[in-house]
């Protein structure tokens, strides 16, 4: 078996609901991206950050003595930031259909996610 060049781009399929990234299409896949191994690892890291932020919010929601309106803005902001970064990376790496869908969602703020420095 020949080793792949880590900079070589391949097609991946991403399920936004589960955070699953595969090289084989599945009925559940949501977005198609073209990426190298480092970019896919960055995307996996973003999904992990999102999961951690979601878990912190879930645990906080079960603290009965703290009223909801005093819920930490940071707990919400962490989740919001991580999901926006996931969509930004999907937009940057996505095929035309993925980009169009994400743009139509209006989830991304007005900034240049196509630039080389975005990570």
Backbone bond lengths (Angstrom), bond angles and torsions (degrees), N, CA, C in turn:
res aa  C-N    CA-C-N  psi(-1)  N-CA   C-N-CA  omega(-1)  CA-C   N-CA-C  phi
1 X - - - 1.460 - - 1.532 108.96 -
2 X 1.293 116.44 129.54 1.455 122.20 -178.79 1.527 110.07 -85.26
3 X 1.344 115.50 134.20 1.461 119.75 177.54 1.514 109.71 -69.71
4 X 1.320 114.87 140.84 1.460 119.71 177.46 1.516 110.15 -83.77
5 X 1.297 115.18 147.57 1.453 121.81 173.44 1.531 107.40 -70.06
6 X 1.345 118.77 123.61 1.471 119.91 -177.47 1.523 113.47 -62.98
7 X 1.333 117.16 -19.11 1.465 120.29 178.51 1.531 112.16 -88.75
8 X 1.326 116.30 -8.36 1.465 120.61 179.98 1.531 109.27 -70.12
9 X 1.313 114.29 134.24 1.469 119.24 -179.33 1.527 109.69 -88.91
10 X 1.321 114.75 141.75 1.458 122.74 178.35 1.516 108.77 -133.31
11 X 1.312 115.54 165.54 1.459 121.31 177.91 1.529 108.80 -89.62
12 X 1.330 115.17 132.19 1.464 122.11 177.08 1.517 108.79 -128.00
13 X 1.322 114.71 157.92 1.453 121.79 179.20 1.523 107.75 -121.51
14 X 1.332 115.85 129.14 1.457 121.99 -172.06 1.525 110.20 -119.52
15 X 1.330 114.94 126.34 1.468 121.49 173.70 1.520 106.93 -99.08
16 X 1.301 117.37 108.91 1.462 122.34 -175.40 1.528 111.68 -65.22
17 X 1.327 117.71 -30.88 1.467 120.49 -178.11 1.520 112.14 -69.75
18 X 1.312 117.36 -39.65 1.463 120.82 -175.86 1.515 113.08 -102.24
19 X 1.326 117.16 -16.91 1.455 120.97 -175.83 1.518 112.63 79.27
20 X 1.313 116.97 9.61 1.462 121.01 -179.14 1.524 110.43 -76.07
21 X 1.339 115.41 134.94 1.458 122.67 177.99 1.521 106.83 -124.88
22 X 1.336 116.59 118.46 1.458 120.54 -177.29 1.524 110.52 -129.68
23 X 1.318 114.61 164.35 1.460 119.95 175.47 1.524 111.00 -97.15
24 X 1.311 116.41 -5.52 1.465 122.10 178.03 1.522 108.71 -111.74
25 X 1.329 117.82 131.72 1.465 119.33 178.59 1.529 110.70 -64.62
26 X 1.295 114.71 144.15 1.463 121.58 175.73 1.522 107.79 -128.39
27 X 1.318 117.07 159.86 1.469 118.53 178.37 1.529 112.59 -60.15
28 X 1.338 116.71 -24.55 1.452 120.72 -175.98 1.526 114.02 -88.97
29 X 1.343 117.44 -9.65 1.469 116.76 -173.60 1.519 110.31 -61.27
30 X 1.305 114.68 143.90 1.452 121.08 -176.97 1.517 111.97 -105.21
31 X 1.329 117.56 -42.55 1.454 121.64 -174.82 1.525 110.70 -130.59
32 X 1.323 115.65 144.11 1.462 122.53 173.35 1.517 107.33 -105.23
33 X 1.347 116.02 128.95 1.456 120.81 179.25 1.526 109.23 -127.85
34 X 1.320 115.03 154.30 1.462 122.76 175.34 1.526 105.35 -116.47
35 X 1.343 116.60 115.47 1.458 119.69 -172.19 1.520 111.69 -151.83
36 X 1.326 115.03 161.46 1.459 119.57 172.52 1.533 108.60 -93.73
37 X 1.320 116.70 176.89 1.464 120.76 -175.47 1.527 112.60 -62.18
38 X 1.333 117.49 -38.76 1.467 120.57 179.29 1.530 111.49 -64.49
39 X 1.323 116.14 -42.20 1.466 119.86 179.39 1.521 111.04 -65.15
40 X 1.334 116.81 -38.61 1.468 119.74 177.93 1.521 110.15 -67.09
41 X 1.321 117.51 -37.83 1.469 119.49 176.90 1.523 110.41 -64.64
42 X 1.335 117.30 -40.42 1.470 120.35 175.96 1.519 110.69 -59.70
43 X 1.330 117.14 -42.02 1.459 121.04 178.69 1.529 110.46 -65.01
44 X 1.320 117.20 -42.20 1.477 120.38 176.77 1.531 110.54 -60.36
45 X 1.332 116.51 -41.37 1.470 120.44 178.04 1.527 110.91 -61.62
46 X 1.327 117.13 -40.19 1.465 120.34 177.83 1.524 111.28 -64.06
47 X 1.326 117.35 -40.65 1.461 119.83 176.84 1.527 110.83 -63.09
48 X 1.322 117.44 -37.33 1.465 121.39 177.74 1.529 110.82 -65.31
49 X 1.332 116.96 -43.37 1.465 120.85 176.81 1.525 110.74 -60.74
50 X 1.326 116.01 -41.06 1.456 121.06 179.17 1.521 110.82 -63.82
51 X 1.328 116.39 -43.41 1.464 120.96 178.51 1.530 110.39 -61.09
52 X 1.339 116.47 -44.73 1.463 120.39 179.45 1.527 111.57 -62.23
53 X 1.332 117.30 -43.02 1.464 121.12 178.70 1.525 110.65 -64.30
54 X 1.322 116.61 -40.68 1.465 120.71 178.62 1.522 110.76 -64.63
55 X 1.318 116.51 -40.81 1.468 120.91 179.80 1.527 110.72 -64.65
56 X 1.346 117.15 -42.01 1.471 119.88 177.66 1.521 110.68 -62.02
57 X 1.321 116.81 -41.28 1.465 120.07 177.82 1.516 112.25 -64.59
58 X 1.322 116.65 -39.81 1.464 121.63 178.36 1.527 110.18 -62.56
59 X 1.323 115.78 -47.32 1.467 119.29 -179.50 1.524 110.93 -63.58
60 X 1.323 117.24 -41.39 1.461 121.58 179.27 1.531 111.41 -63.75
61 X 1.305 116.78 -35.43 1.470 120.60 -178.80 1.524 111.69 -65.46
62 X 1.318 116.93 -17.26 1.459 120.60 -179.05 1.524 113.47 -100.98
63 X 1.336 115.55 18.62 1.464 120.58 173.60 1.529 106.16 -93.64
64 X 1.336 117.09 103.37 1.475 120.17 -170.40 1.525 115.07 -69.73
65 X 1.309 118.63 -23.15 1.461 118.72 -174.97 1.530 113.68 -90.26
66 X 1.320 117.94 -1.77 1.462 119.76 177.20 1.528 108.57 -107.88
67 X 1.328 115.14 122.40 1.459 119.82 -178.26 1.519 110.30 -67.17
68 X 1.330 115.34 149.90 1.458 120.72 -175.59 1.523 112.10 -59.16
69 X 1.342 116.94 -41.11 1.459 118.98 -176.08 1.527 112.47 -67.50
70 X 1.337 118.25 -11.80 1.457 120.42 175.51 1.530 111.20 -96.64
71 X 1.323 115.22 8.11 1.468 121.26 179.10 1.516 109.18 -56.87
72 X 1.301 116.27 132.01 1.456 121.85 -175.67 1.528 111.82 -58.63
73 X 1.308 115.48 129.03 1.471 119.84 176.48 1.522 110.28 -62.02
74 X 1.324 117.01 -30.06 1.458 120.05 179.66 1.520 111.97 -64.87
75 X 1.320 117.27 -37.75 1.457 119.75 -179.69 1.525 110.85 -64.19
76 X 1.313 116.70 -40.67 1.463 120.08 176.40 1.525 110.90 -72.50
77 X 1.307 117.06 -40.98 1.466 121.75 -176.79 1.524 111.05 -64.12
78 X 1.328 117.87 -38.40 1.462 120.42 178.93 1.520 110.80 -60.27
79 X 1.322 116.06 -44.81 1.462 119.59 179.59 1.530 110.35 -66.43
80 X 1.329 116.52 -47.04 1.461 120.61 -179.26 1.525 111.67 -59.23
81 X 1.324 116.42 -43.26 1.461 120.72 -179.93 1.520 110.81 -64.70
82 X 1.330 116.50 -44.65 1.465 118.88 -177.38 1.526 111.69 -65.85
83 X 1.321 118.22 -39.08 1.473 119.58 -179.61 1.527 109.88 -70.62
84 X 1.331 117.34 -35.75 1.464 119.27 177.13 1.528 110.40 -65.62
85 X 1.330 117.32 -40.45 1.462 120.31 178.61 1.529 111.61 -65.57
86 X 1.321 116.85 -35.74 1.466 120.18 175.95 1.523 109.72 -62.04
87 X 1.331 116.60 -49.39 1.465 119.40 179.82 1.526 111.28 -64.44
88 X 1.332 117.56 -35.34 1.461 120.23 177.99 1.525 110.56 -64.58
89 X 1.322 116.86 -41.52 1.463 119.56 179.52 1.522 109.74 -69.43
90 X 1.323 117.96 -38.53 1.462 120.74 176.20 1.525 110.43 -62.87
91 X 1.334 116.25 -37.84 1.462 120.09 177.56 1.520 110.12 -65.14
92 X 1.325 116.69 -44.86 1.464 121.08 -177.77 1.526 111.33 -63.72
93 X 1.329 117.20 -41.55 1.465 121.74 -174.87 1.520 113.50 -94.46
94 X 1.323 116.50 -12.21 1.459 120.80 -170.79 1.512 115.17 -72.15
95 X 1.331 113.68 159.23 1.459 119.52 173.30 1.524 108.25 -75.47
96 X 1.314 117.32 179.42 1.464 121.55 -176.90 1.515 113.30 -57.51
97 X 1.322 116.67 -40.02 1.467 120.60 -179.63 1.528 110.89 -66.49
98 X 1.330 117.07 -41.92 1.470 120.99 178.93 1.522 110.48 -63.27
99 X 1.324 116.23 -45.80 1.465 120.41 -179.98 1.531 111.61 -60.94
100 X 1.316 115.66 -44.52 1.468 119.96 -179.42 1.529 110.28 -62.35
101 X 1.325 116.55 -44.76 1.462 120.85 -179.22 1.531 111.18 -61.97
102 X 1.337 116.45 -46.21 1.464 120.40 -178.69 1.523 110.51 -66.28
103 X 1.318 116.85 -40.81 1.469 119.66 178.23 1.532 110.54 -61.74
104 X 1.323 116.78 -41.81 1.464 120.93 179.65 1.528 112.48 -68.10
105 X 1.324 117.38 -26.21 1.464 120.95 177.15 1.521 111.24 -65.61
106 X 1.340 116.35 -31.67 1.461 120.50 -178.79 1.520 113.35 73.21
107 X 1.324 118.02 20.16 1.460 121.34 -176.69 1.524 112.78 -78.74
108 X 1.332 117.15 -25.30 1.458 119.99 -175.75 1.516 111.30 -87.82
109 X 1.317 114.53 138.74 1.455 119.98 176.80 1.517 108.66 -72.96
110 X 1.307 115.68 166.97 1.467 121.16 -179.18 1.524 110.11 -73.39
111 X 1.308 116.47 88.46 1.457 121.55 172.69 1.518 108.95 -152.81
112 X 1.301 116.10 167.00 1.456 120.76 -173.76 1.525 110.26 -91.21
113 X 1.322 117.22 97.23 1.457 121.53 178.76 1.520 111.47 -84.70
114 X 1.325 118.32 -3.73 1.456 121.43 178.23 1.529 112.39 -84.86
115 X 1.322 117.47 -11.45 1.462 119.15 -172.96 1.525 112.07 -70.00
116 X 1.306 115.62 158.04 1.468 122.76 -176.78 1.520 112.59 -66.01
117 X 1.325 118.74 -25.27 1.445 122.05 -176.08 1.515 113.77 -84.96
118 X 1.323 117.77 -8.50 1.467 119.59 179.98 1.511 109.81 -69.65
119 X 1.291 116.27 132.82 1.464 122.07 175.72 1.500 109.16 -151.55
